[in-house]
Amino acid sequence: MIEDERPEHEPADIEDGGERDGSPLEAQFAEAERERAQFKLIAQRAQADLVNYRRRAADELEEARRSANTGLLLRALAVIDDFERAMALVPDEAVAPGWLEGLRLVHRGMMNMLESEGVSKIEASGCPFDPREAEAVLYEESESAAEGEVIRVVRQGYMQRDRVLRPAQVVVAKQVQDAYDESEEVK
């Protein structure tokens, strides 16, 4: 019999002369597998961290852009408020019809610019008072409106997409107080 040939019924040792179970090669292989799994996990975490970082950076960039726009939009709203007050005081017969129509076109253009930036008016008049969208500057007795209902808008409020850009300043209805005074009854 040749040395390299083994009978089929005899178990063959591993090529490096190691033992069957627990050989150094198997131990190295198990260690390599464990390291591979660990490195794979590290790579997955790093990839997830990178995705999260990119999303956070994009969100921060969008928020910075939104904040920069907010300041500009608030200044534009102040100009629009002044423009609307001035137009409300111009008597129709005091100016040429074309000139007044030109001013209305300018106003419409400004409002379209705001709409393109996602800005819309807060509809407060006739609605229940909502402190998230309006500031109550005055409470006024009213028989025709329910208590807590906005009866007049003093300064228009605006939303930009889903957040309040500038709250509306409103007058809110309160219950009418009876003329009867209890202090007179005590006397």
MARTOR-602293 format. One record per residue (C-alpha): residue number from 1; x, y, z. Coordinates in Angstrom, 1 decimal, padded with zeros to 4 digits. Example, Ala and Ser with C-alpha at 12.3 -4.5 7.8 and 13.67 -1.06 7.14 Angstrom:
! MARTOR-602293
<site><k>1</k><east>012.3</east><north>-004.5</north><up>007.8</up></site>
<site><k>2</k><east>013.7</east><north>-001.1</north><up>007.1</up></site>
//
This chain:
! MARTOR-602293
<site><k>1</k><east>000.0</east><north>000.0</north><up>000.0</up></site>
<site><k>2</k><east>001.2</east><north>003.5</north><up>-000.9</up></site>
<site><k>3</k><east>001.6</east><north>006.0</north><up>002.0</up></site>
<site><k>4</k><east>-000.7</east><north>008.6</north><up>000.5</up></site>
<site><k>5</k><east>-003.4</east><north>006.2</north><up>-000.2</up></site>
<site><k>6</k><east>-005.7</east><north>005.4</north><up>002.7</up></site>
<site><k>7</k><east>-008.3</east><north>002.8</north><up>002.9</up></site>
<site><k>8</k><east>-011.9</east><north>004.1</north><up>002.5</up></site>
<site><k>9</k><east>-012.9</east><north>002.9</north><up>005.9</up></site>
<site><k>10</k><east>-010.2</east><north>004.9</north><up>007.7</up></site>
<site><k>11</k><east>-011.0</east><north>008.5</north><up>008.6</up></site>
<site><k>12</k><east>-008.9</east><north>011.0</north><up>006.8</up></site>
<site><k>13</k><east>-007.1</east><north>013.7</north><up>008.9</up></site>
<site><k>14</k><east>-007.3</east><north>017.3</north><up>007.7</up></site>
<site><k>15</k><east>-004.6</east><north>018.1</north><up>005.3</up></site>
<site><k>16</k><east>-002.4</east><north>020.1</north><up>007.6</up></site>
<site><k>17</k><east>-002.2</east><north>017.2</north><up>010.0</up></site>
<site><k>18</k><east>-004.7</east><north>018.9</north><up>012.4</up></site>
<site><k>19</k><east>-007.2</east><north>017.1</north><up>014.6</up></site>
<site><k>20</k><east>-010.8</east><north>016.4</north><up>013.5</up></site>
<site><k>21</k><east>-012.8</east><north>018.6</north><up>016.0</up></site>
<site><k>22</k><east>-011.3</east><north>021.8</north><up>017.3</up></site>
<site><k>23</k><east>-008.4</east><north>021.9</north><up>014.9</up></site>
<site><k>24</k><east>-006.5</east><north>025.2</north><up>014.7</up></site>
<site><k>25</k><east>-007.7</east><north>025.7</north><up>011.2</up></site>
<site><k>26</k><east>-011.4</east><north>025.4</north><up>012.2</up></site>
<site><k>27</k><east>-010.8</east><north>027.7</north><up>015.2</up></site>
<site><k>28</k><east>-009.2</east><north>030.3</north><up>012.8</up></site>
<site><k>29</k><east>-012.1</east><north>029.9</north><up>010.4</up></site>
<site><k>30</k><east>-014.6</east><north>030.4</north><up>013.3</up></site>
<site><k>31</k><east>-012.7</east><north>033.5</north><up>014.4</up></site>
<site><k>32</k><east>-012.6</east><north>034.8</north><up>010.9</up></site>
<site><k>33</k><east>-016.4</east><north>034.3</north><up>010.5</up></site>
<site><k>34</k><east>-017.0</east><north>036.1</north><up>013.8</up></site>
<site><k>35</k><east>-014.8</east><north>039.0</north><up>012.7</up></site>
<site><k>36</k><east>-016.5</east><north>039.1</north><up>009.3</up></site>
<site><k>37</k><east>-019.9</east><north>039.3</north><up>011.0</up></site>
<site><k>38</k><east>-018.6</east><north>042.0</north><up>013.3</up></site>
<site><k>39</k><east>-017.1</east><north>044.1</north><up>010.5</up></site>
<site><k>40</k><east>-020.3</east><north>043.6</north><up>008.5</up></site>
<site><k>41</k><east>-022.3</east><north>045.0</north><up>011.4</up></site>
<site><k>42</k><east>-019.9</east><north>047.9</north><up>011.8</up></site>
<site><k>43</k><east>-020.2</east><north>048.6</north><up>008.0</up></site>
<site><k>44</k><east>-024.0</east><north>048.5</north><up>008.2</up></site>
<site><k>45</k><east>-024.1</east><north>050.9</north><up>011.2</up></site>
<site><k>46</k><east>-021.7</east><north>053.3</north><up>009.4</up></site>
<site><k>47</k><east>-023.9</east><north>053.2</north><up>006.3</up></site>
<site><k>48</k><east>-027.0</east><north>053.9</north><up>008.5</up></site>
<site><k>49</k><east>-025.1</east><north>056.7</north><up>010.2</up></site>
<site><k>50</k><east>-024.2</east><north>058.2</north><up>006.9</up></site>
<site><k>51</k><east>-027.8</east><north>058.0</north><up>005.6</up></site>
<site><k>52</k><east>-029.0</east><north>059.7</north><up>008.9</up></site>
<site><k>53</k><east>-026.3</east><north>062.3</north><up>008.6</up></site>
<site><k>54</k><east>-027.3</east><north>063.2</north><up>005.1</up></site>
<site><k>55</k><east>-031.0</east><north>063.4</north><up>006.1</up></site>
<site><k>56</k><east>-030.1</east><north>065.6</north><up>009.1</up></site>
<site><k>57</k><east>-027.9</east><north>067.8</north><up>007.0</up></site>
<site><k>58</k><east>-030.6</east><north>068.2</north><up>004.4</up></site>
<site><k>59</k><east>-033.2</east><north>069.0</north><up>007.1</up></site>
<site><k>60</k><east>-030.9</east><north>071.6</north><up>008.7</up></site>
<site><k>61</k><east>-030.2</east><north>073.2</north><up>005.3</up></site>
<site><k>62</k><east>-033.9</east><north>073.4</north><up>004.6</up></site>
<site><k>63</k><east>-034.6</east><north>074.9</north><up>008.1</up></site>
<site><k>64</k><east>-031.8</east><north>077.5</north><up>007.5</up></site>
<site><k>65</k><east>-033.3</east><north>078.4</north><up>004.2</up></site>
<site><k>66</k><east>-036.8</east><north>078.5</north><up>005.7</up></site>
<site><k>67</k><east>-035.5</east><north>080.8</north><up>008.6</up></site>
<site><k>68</k><east>-033.8</east><north>083.1</north><up>006.1</up></site>
<site><k>69</k><east>-037.0</east><north>083.3</north><up>004.1</up></site>
<site><k>70</k><east>-039.1</east><north>083.9</north><up>007.3</up></site>
<site><k>71</k><east>-037.3</east><north>087.2</north><up>008.0</up></site>
<site><k>72</k><east>-037.7</east><north>088.4</north><up>004.5</up></site>
<site><k>73</k><east>-041.4</east><north>087.3</north><up>004.3</up></site>
<site><k>74</k><east>-042.2</east><north>089.0</north><up>007.6</up></site>
<site><k>75</k><east>-040.7</east><north>092.3</north><up>006.3</up></site>
<site><k>76</k><east>-042.7</east><north>091.8</north><up>003.1</up></site>
<site><k>77</k><east>-045.9</east><north>091.3</north><up>005.1</up></site>
<site><k>78</k><east>-045.3</east><north>094.6</north><up>006.9</up></site>
<site><k>79</k><east>-045.0</east><north>096.4</north><up>003.5</up></site>
<site><k>80</k><east>-048.2</east><north>094.6</north><up>002.3</up></site>
<site><k>81</k><east>-050.0</east><north>095.7</north><up>005.5</up></site>
<site><k>82</k><east>-049.0</east><north>099.3</north><up>004.9</up></site>
<site><k>83</k><east>-050.0</east><north>099.0</north><up>001.2</up></site>
<site><k>84</k><east>-053.4</east><north>097.6</north><up>002.0</up></site>
<site><k>85</k><east>-054.1</east><north>100.4</north><up>004.6</up></site>
<site><k>86</k><east>-053.1</east><north>103.0</north><up>002.1</up></site>
<site><k>87</k><east>-055.3</east><north>101.5</north><up>-000.6</up></site>
<site><k>88</k><east>-058.2</east><north>101.3</north><up>001.8</up></site>
<site><k>89</k><east>-058.0</east><north>105.1</north><up>002.4</up></site>
<site><k>90</k><east>-057.8</east><north>106.1</north><up>-001.3</up></site>
<site><k>91</k><east>-061.3</east><north>107.3</north><up>-002.4</up></site>
<site><k>92</k><east>-062.2</east><north>105.8</north><up>-005.8</up></site>
<site><k>93</k><east>-063.1</east><north>109.2</north><up>-007.3</up></site>
<site><k>94</k><east>-059.8</east><north>110.8</north><up>-006.1</up></site>
<site><k>95</k><east>-057.5</east><north>109.1</north><up>-008.6</up></site>
<site><k>96</k><east>-057.7</east><north>108.1</north><up>-012.3</up></site>
<site><k>97</k><east>-059.4</east><north>104.6</north><up>-012.7</up></site>
<site><k>98</k><east>-056.3</east><north>103.1</north><up>-014.4</up></site>
<site><k>99</k><east>-054.0</east><north>104.2</north><up>-011.7</up></site>
<site><k>100</k><east>-056.0</east><north>102.6</north><up>-008.9</up></site>
<site><k>101</k><east>-056.3</east><north>099.4</north><up>-011.0</up></site>
<site><k>102</k><east>-052.5</east><north>099.4</north><up>-011.4</up></site>
<site><k>103</k><east>-052.1</east><north>099.5</north><up>-007.6</up></site>
<site><k>104</k><east>-054.5</east><north>096.6</north><up>-007.3</up></site>
<site><k>105</k><east>-052.4</east><north>094.7</north><up>-009.8</up></site>
<site><k>106</k><east>-049.2</east><north>095.4</north><up>-007.8</up></site>
<site><k>107</k><east>-051.1</east><north>094.1</north><up>-004.7</up></site>
<site><k>108</k><east>-052.2</east><north>091.0</north><up>-006.5</up></site>
<site><k>109</k><east>-048.6</east><north>090.4</north><up>-007.7</up></site>
<site><k>110</k><east>-047.3</east><north>090.7</north><up>-004.1</up></site>
<site><k>111</k><east>-049.9</east><north>088.2</north><up>-002.9</up></site>
<site><k>112</k><east>-049.0</east><north>085.8</north><up>-005.7</up></site>
<site><k>113</k><east>-045.4</east><north>086.0</north><up>-004.6</up></site>
<site><k>114</k><east>-046.4</east><north>085.1</north><up>-001.1</up></site>
<site><k>115</k><east>-048.5</east><north>082.1</north><up>-002.4</up></site>
<site><k>116</k><east>-045.5</east><north>080.9</north><up>-004.4</up></site>
<site><k>117</k><east>-043.6</east><north>080.7</north><up>-001.1</up></site>
<site><k>118</k><east>-046.4</east><north>078.7</north><up>000.5</up></site>
<site><k>119</k><east>-047.8</east><north>081.6</north><up>002.5</up></site>
<site><k>120</k><east>-051.5</east><north>081.9</north><up>003.0</up></site>
<site><k>121</k><east>-053.8</east><north>084.0</north><up>005.1</up></site>
<site><k>122</k><east>-055.2</east><north>082.7</north><up>008.3</up></site>
<site><k>123</k><east>-059.0</east><north>082.8</north><up>008.1</up></site>
<site><k>124</k><east>-059.9</east><north>083.9</north><up>011.7</up></site>
<site><k>125</k><east>-063.0</east><north>086.1</north><up>011.3</up></site>
<site><k>126</k><east>-066.2</east><north>084.3</north><up>012.4</up></site>
<site><k>127</k><east>-064.2</east><north>081.3</north><up>013.7</up></site>
<site><k>128</k><east>-063.6</east><north>080.2</north><up>017.3</up></site>
<site><k>129</k><east>-060.5</east><north>081.8</north><up>018.8</up></site>
<site><k>130</k><east>-057.4</east><north>079.6</north><up>018.4</up></site>
<site><k>131</k><east>-054.4</east><north>080.9</north><up>020.4</up></site>
<site><k>132</k><east>-052.0</east><north>078.9</north><up>018.2</up></site>
<site><k>133</k><east>-053.0</east><north>081.0</north><up>015.2</up></site>
<site><k>134</k><east>-054.2</east><north>084.3</north><up>016.7</up></site>
<site><k>135</k><east>-053.5</east><north>086.9</north><up>019.4</up></site>
<site><k>136</k><east>-056.5</east><north>088.3</north><up>021.2</up></site>
<site><k>137</k><east>-055.8</east><north>092.1</north><up>021.4</up></site>
<site><k>138</k><east>-059.3</east><north>092.9</north><up>022.7</up></site>
<site><k>139</k><east>-062.4</east><north>091.2</north><up>024.2</up></site>
<site><k>140</k><east>-065.6</east><north>092.9</north><up>023.2</up></site>
<site><k>141</k><east>-069.2</east><north>092.2</north><up>024.3</up></site>
<site><k>142</k><east>-071.3</east><north>090.9</north><up>021.5</up></site>
<site><k>143</k><east>-074.9</east><north>089.7</north><up>021.4</up></site>
<site><k>144</k><east>-074.6</east><north>088.5</north><up>017.8</up></site>
<site><k>145</k><east>-071.5</east><north>086.3</north><up>018.2</up></site>
<site><k>146</k><east>-070.9</east><north>083.3</north><up>020.5</up></site>
<site><k>147</k><east>-068.4</east><north>083.7</north><up>023.3</up></site>
<site><k>148</k><east>-064.9</east><north>083.0</north><up>022.2</up></site>
<site><k>149</k><east>-065.7</east><north>083.7</north><up>018.5</up></site>
<site><k>150</k><east>-063.4</east><north>086.1</north><up>016.5</up></site>
<site><k>151</k><east>-065.6</east><north>089.1</north><up>015.6</up></site>
<site><k>152</k><east>-062.9</east><north>091.3</north><up>013.9</up></site>
<site><k>153</k><east>-059.4</east><north>090.9</north><up>012.6</up></site>
<site><k>154</k><east>-057.2</east><north>093.9</north><up>013.5</up></site>
<site><k>155</k><east>-054.1</east><north>092.6</north><up>011.7</up></site>
<site><k>156</k><east>-054.1</east><north>089.7</north><up>009.2</up></site>
<site><k>157</k><east>-052.2</east><north>086.5</north><up>010.2</up></site>
<site><k>158</k><east>-050.3</east><north>084.3</north><up>007.8</up></site>
<site><k>159</k><east>-049.2</east><north>080.6</north><up>007.7</up></site>
<site><k>160</k><east>-046.3</east><north>079.3</north><up>005.7</up></site>
<site><k>161</k><east>-047.2</east><north>075.7</north><up>004.8</up></site>
<site><k>162</k><east>-047.9</east><north>074.1</north><up>008.1</up></site>
<site><k>163</k><east>-046.6</east><north>076.6</north><up>010.6</up></site>
<site><k>164</k><east>-047.7</east><north>080.1</north><up>011.7</up></site>
<site><k>165</k><east>-045.6</east><north>082.8</north><up>010.1</up></site>
<site><k>166</k><east>-047.4</east><north>085.6</north><up>011.9</up></site>
<site><k>167</k><east>-050.4</east><north>085.2</north><up>014.1</up></site>
<site><k>168</k><east>-053.5</east><north>087.2</north><up>013.4</up></site>
<site><k>169</k><east>-054.4</east><north>090.0</north><up>015.9</up></site>
<site><k>170</k><east>-058.1</east><north>089.7</north><up>016.6</up></site>
<site><k>171</k><east>-061.0</east><north>091.0</north><up>018.7</up></site>
<site><k>172</k><east>-062.8</east><north>088.1</north><up>020.5</up></site>
<site><k>173</k><east>-066.5</east><north>088.1</north><up>021.6</up></site>
<site><k>174</k><east>-067.4</east><north>087.8</north><up>025.2</up></site>
<site><k>175</k><east>-070.7</east><north>087.4</north><up>027.0</up></site>
<site><k>176</k><east>-072.8</east><north>090.6</north><up>027.5</up></site>
<site><k>177</k><east>-072.7</east><north>091.6</north><up>031.1</up></site>
<site><k>178</k><east>-076.1</east><north>092.3</north><up>032.7</up></site>
<site><k>179</k><east>-076.6</east><north>096.0</north><up>033.7</up></site>
<site><k>180</k><east>-077.7</east><north>094.6</north><up>037.1</up></site>
<site><k>181</k><east>-075.0</east><north>095.2</north><up>039.7</up></site>
<site><k>182</k><east>-075.1</east><north>093.0</north><up>042.8</up></site>
<site><k>183</k><east>-073.3</east><north>095.7</north><up>044.9</up></site>
<site><k>184</k><east>-076.4</east><north>097.9</north><up>044.7</up></site>
<site><k>185</k><east>-078.6</east><north>095.1</north><up>046.1</up></site>
<site><k>186</k><east>-076.4</east><north>094.7</north><up>049.3</up></site>
<site><k>187</k><east>-077.2</east><north>098.3</north><up>050.4</up></site>
//
